[in-house]
Amino acid sequence: KKMIKMYVMKTCPYCAHVMKQVVGNPHFKVIDIGEDVHDMKEFLKLRDNNPAFDEEKATGDVCIPCYVREDGSVTLSSKDVGLEPLA
């Protein structure tokens, strides 16, 4: 089954906003990087090695919410995966 991985933290207002939109949606796997150190490590490895994060990292952004699509491509845009970002 195809699924979009969604890296978030409950304490992030942008994350909380999009997390509400995917409740019960089987196409999204929500991974709270604040819940488990292994998930945090997985996210940091992705962030440290993927050029999709370069712009946000340069401004000191944490880079969540972050989405890894079925094809492995990474986006930080909620709109890219059909969600409405926090205004």
Residue pairs with C-beta under 8 A, 6 or more apart in sequence:
1 26
2 27
2 70
3 26
3 27
3 28
3 29
3 70
4 27
4 28
4 29
4 67
4 68
4 69
4 70
4 81
5 29
5 31
5 67
5 68
6 18
6 19
6 22
6 28
6 29
6 30
6 31
6 65
6 66
6 67
6 81
7 31
7 33
7 39
7 43
7 46
7 64
7 65
7 66
7 67
7 68
8 15
8 16
8 18
8 19
8 30
8 31
8 32
8 33
8 64
8 65
9 15
9 32
9 33
9 34
9 62
9 64
10 16
10 19
10 32
10 34
11 34
12 62
12 64
12 65
13 86
14 64
14 65
14 78
14 85
14 86
15 64
15 65
17 84
17 85
17 86
18 65
18 78
18 83
18 84
18 85
18 86
19 30
21 83
21 84
22 28
22 30
22 83
28 81
31 39
31 42
31 43
32 39
33 39
33 40
33 43
33 64
34 40
43 64
43 66
46 53
46 66
46 68
46 74
47 53
47 57
47 63
47 66
50 74
52 73
52 74
52 75
52 76
53 63
53 66
53 74
53 76
56 63
56 76
57 63
63 76
65 76
65 78
66 74
66 75
66 76
67 74
67 75
67 76
67 77
67 78
67 80
67 81
68 74
69 75
69 81
75 81
77 85
78 84
78 85
79 85
